Amino acid sequence: MDITICDATAYQYWRIPPVVQLLAVAPEADIRLARVLTEGDLETLSARAAQAYEKCAVAHCGNAGEVYRTLLDAAPLLSLCGNAPFDVLAQDVRAIRESKLVKPRVWSAGAPVGGTREATDLFNVASPEFTLQQLAARASLERTLLLASELCGGFAVFRPPTEIANVIQRLCDNRSFPSIGGWEPCLDGNGRLTDLWKRPPLTTPKDLKHLAKTSDSSRGRARLSLAADLVVPGAASPFEVQAGILLGLSRRRGGAGLGGFEFNRRVSLTPDAALLAKRGSCSCDLYWDEGLDVECHSVAWHAERGSQLSDFTRETALELMGIEVLPITYEQLSSLRQFDAIVRVITAKLGRKLPQKTESIQAAVNHLRMEVLGVDWPGLSNV
């Protein structure tokens, strides 16, 4: 029987950095890790895996079914997705019995073609696109758009268990952290591990749109398709996503109607600007071709600024090229009055007109802000 982890559990799975997966299951089997781990690390990781197994064994309650045995065997890895019960795909309500370990997610049409990936030799996992369709079946459009932005972005939000986090921290301190699959931890200004990870995008708006068109199930399909049309790929943090949605969505949907930007646009510097910046290019958080760079400054998500160009040097280099830099903070984003002031500034710099707010538009603004800002991002998949 093929067992497929899906829905919210699958979304959390796609947030797990590959190095964390290896540390959780078989660190000694990977040559990159074997070179840098100590005996103490291996003992700690082994004990952590045993604890994860025992915790799931309690929820297992002695069930003899194949699904239960498989999930128990996979406990060291699945425990990284959060607490049981774990979401498992089922085509029939009678196929899998719900328990403290298993939550069947009935999807009568079955997984779409290409909708599952092999995670381990124990279980499959719903693809990022199919996972999002399942979540879109019960999430609002705004929350679906937040989820899509993370999948299409260059970041993940994940907090490893303490034992694994301590090992990763030591590897980072020793400059021996192995980059696997393009994933790297983001460190704060003091070199400490944060919840933010850099990684390649997991999907694209085009792939989300394709699944929405080809899926045999209508559940979540329309919302997924619309989110694929609205999502701007390439964000590097939750703050960038939130700023992009509030600024970019149409006024009818509660946004400022200032679309047309790119996330993390790489700008080649002129010789004078490069001389000042001591590099040939820099990245702009939200960039409009009119020559405007909105920089998202957040202690929570952009703590690595100290390791990049100083804000002053970077801003001066861009201004030498005629690009205006407008820094914004999360506090400014979360204050409606301050955000409206920022919108007026951006509108003027882009040479656009700012229409008056009607009652219906203000209601849409209030709804969008509640959906986008009133969210616990680590728990976002539990919509």
C-alpha positions, -999 to 999 in steps of 0.1 A, spaced: 0 0 0 14 34 -10 12 58 19 11 95 10 15 123 35 -6 152 24 -23 185 34 -9 204 63 16 177 72 29 178 36 33 215 38 53 213 69 74 185 52 83 209 24 96 233 50 122 209 64 157 216 52 174 185 37 202 187 62 177 186 90 161 155 75 195 138 74 203 148 109 169 134 121 172 100 104 206 88 94 234 115 98 262 89 99 252 77 64 258 110 47 295 116 39 291 153 41 278 151 76 300 122 87 330 145 82 318 172 105 298 155 132 312 144 165 305 113 185 286 135 209 265 148 181 256 113 169 246 102 204 224 133 209 207 128 175 202 91 181 186 98 215 163 124 198 152 99 172 144 74 199 123 99 218 104 108 186 97 71 180 85 66 216 62 97 214 46 83 183 44 49 198 21 63 225 -2 77 198 1 44 178 -18 25 205 -9 -9 192 -27 -5 159 -16 -33 135 -25 -17 102 2 -10 76 -4 27 77 2 28 115 33 7 113 48 28 85 41 61 103 56 47 135 88 36 116 90 71 100 85 89 133 120 105 135 113 123 102 76 129 105 80 144 139 97 173 122 63 181 106 47 188 140 27 167 164 5 137 154 -20 131 140 -3 132 106 -24 138 74 -26 108 51 -42 107 17 -72 84 14 -97 79 -15 -124 64 7 -135 73 42 -133 36 51 -97 32 38 -79 45 69 -92 47 105 -87 80 122 -66 79 154 -42 99 175 -15 90 150 -34 93 117 -58 119 102 -72 106 69 -77 133 43 -103 119 19 -97 129 -17 -120 108 -38 -104 117 -71 -70 105 -58 -38 124 -63 -34 141 -97 -8 129 -122 25 139 -109 9 150 -76 31 129 -53 68 125 -48 88 98 -31 99 111 3 116 80 16 113 43 11 85 44 37 61 70 23 54 94 -4 45 131 0 20 153 -19 38 176 -43 39 213 -34 12 220 -60 -12 193 -48 -5 202 -12 -16 237 -19 -47 226 -37 -57 206 -6 -51 236 17 -69 259 -8 -100 238 -5 -106 252 30 -84 284 32 -93 319 22 -78 333 -10 -55 356 11 -41 327 31 -37 306 0 -18 335 -15 5 336 15 11 299 12 18 301 -25 42 330 -20 63 308 4 63 279 -20 72 302 -50 97 322 -29 133 316 -19 127 310 18 112 286 43 102 291 79 113 262 100 125 258 136 145 225 142 141 206 174 165 218 201 189 189 197 192 194 159 194 231 162 223 229 186 242 207 161 235 231 133 246 261 154 279 244 162 285 237 125 277 273 116 300 285 144 328 263 131 320 273 95 315 237 86 278 237 78 273 217 46 249 233 21 227 206 8 201 212 -19 208 249 -19 193 253 16 212 276 41 202 288 75 198 326 81 217 338 111 210 369 131 234 397 137 250 377 165 255 346 144 226 327 160 202 304 141 168 319 132 136 303 119 144 316 84 161 294 57 172 303 22 164 278 -5 155 275 -41 118 279 -50 98 247 -46 73 255 -74 63 283 -98 31 301 -106 30 283 -139 32 249 -122 4 259 -98 -17 270 -127 -11 238 -146 -23 217 -116 -53 238 -112 -62 232 -149 -55 195 -149 -67 183 -115 -96 159 -115 -110 173 -83 -128 207 -82 -120 212 -45 -97 242 -41 -91 243 -78 -105 278 -85 -88 293 -55 -55 277 -64 -58 291 -100 -65 326 -88 -36 325 -63 -14 314 -91 -24 344 -111 -18 368 -82 14 354 -66 46 373 -72 75 347 -71 109 353 -55 102 367 -21 130 361 5 110 365 37 75 365 52 78 403 56 85 408 19 55 386 11 32 406 34 45 440 21 42 428 -15 6 416 -11 -5 448 7 12 470 -18 6 450 -50 -30 436 -49 -57 457 -66 -76 482 -45 -107 460 -51 -90 432 -32 -78 456 -4 -43 463 -17 -27 496 -27 -29 487 -64 9 493 -68 17 461 -87 44 457 -113 73 451 -90 98 422 -88 111 406 -56 148 406 -51 157 421 -85 194 418 -91 207 452 -103 241 455 -120 259 485 -106 277 511 -127 315 514 -123 312 543 -99 285 526 -79 304 493 -79 335 510 -67 316 525 -37 298 492 -29 328 470 -35 307 446 -56 292 445 -90 256 441 -82 230 442 -54 195 429 -47 164 451 -43 137 437 -21 107 452 -41 118 468 -73 98 488 -98 113 495 -133 105 532 -127 136 532 -105 123 525 -70 135 500 -45 114 494 -13 136 477 13 119 456 40 137 461 73 126 437 100 144 425 130 126 392 128 133 384 92 161 406 79 187 403 107 214 394 83 218 429 70 250 433 90 267 407 68 256 424 36 262 460 24 256 486 50 223 503 44 240 536 38 265 523 13 239 503 -5 215 532 -7 242 556 -19 253 532 -46 218 528 -60 211 565 -59 242 570 -80 223 551 -106 192 571 -102 173 544 -81 155 557 -51 155 536 -20 126 536 4 131 516 36 100 504 54 96 485 87 71 460 99 58 486 124 51 509 95 34 481 76 12 472 106 0 507 113 -27 517 89 -19 554 91 18 549 85 11 524 57 -12 549 40 16 575 42 40 550 26 15 543 -2 12 580 -9 50 583 -12 53 553 -35 24 564 -56 40 598 -61 75 583 -69 59 560 -95 40 588 -111 6 572 -105 -27 585 -92 -41 577 -58 -79 573 -60 -102 580 -31 -112 551 -8 -148 541 -9 -166 523 19 -163 490 0 -126 495 -6 -120 503 30 -138 472 40 -116 452 16 -85 469 31 -95 459 66 -102 423 56 -69 419 37 -48 434 65 -65 410 90 -57 380 68 -22 390 59 -9 406 91 -29 386 117 -11 354 109 13 332 128 36 324 99 51 292 114 16 278 118 4 291 85 -2 257 70 -28 249 97 -54 270 80 
